[in-house]
Amino acid sequence: MVLLLALSGPPAAAQVFLGAEVGPDAFLKNDEVRLDTFSDEAFAWALSAQISSSTLYSVFDSTEGEKEIFKYLRSGIYRQELITLILISEKTAVPFSKLVPELAKEGSLRSVAKKYGGDLPMLFSEAGEIKAVADSEMRLFMDNLSVDNSAVAMQELAAISESSGVFTAEISTSIGKKP
């Protein structure tokens, strides 16, 4: 009787989950998993098309604003948060590279904006408008990034901008200046 009970139950080792399982697709060809960087890169290009190159240069101190935008997006800064920091940087002449560590230290955009005399709801609203336009134009850059031809996307965007009067961010410099 004891022998029958011992043989009928599964062994104790079989009840322990080892963390490795084989599914039905284990023997099928599996493509390599890649991160989707096209959407962030396309957004960086679309955003750099919305903000003037002189603004991007003054904010990032670089002639390649789209690469700087992409770098900060990949580091974990959200899109509208990044645009808000660009607006704060432009309006207060504080380098963007100084604002990012302050955001981490302060813990909120409200604290950073308050520190530099900015009105966060107004800045966030303006950033939202810029983001909406960049989001709508991202597809122009997504199609071309897959063939690594962003210059073509810039030409298409220029043609659309000339024909339809697409919004371009004009940033006023009233924040942080005393009357």
Secondary structure, 3 states (H helix, E strand, C coil): CHHHHHHHCCCHHHHCCCCCCCCCCCCCCCCCCCCCCHHHHHHHHHHHHHECHHHHHHHHCCCCHHHHHHHHHHCCCCHHHHHHHHHHHHHHCCCHHHHHHHHHHHCCHHHHHHHCCCCHHHHHHHHHHHHHHHHHHHHHHHHHHCCCCHHHHHHHHHHHHHHHCCCCECCCCCCCCCC
